[in-house]
């Protein structure tokens, strides 16, 4: 498990499997699928980036 995951409070799945499942469900990033970028066709980005691209396009 990486340093960032430890700092965010996601437990080690080998030591605490049930607690790990709960932490993953309540993570800050969520489990959202990737969507296609508006600026680069064929590139997948997060929904947050896609929304920012749409807002910048509408200016």
Buried (B, 14 or more C-beta within 10 A) or exposed (E): EEEEBEEEEBBEBEEEEEEBEEBBEEEEEEEEEEBEBBEEEEEEBBEEBBEEBEEEEEE
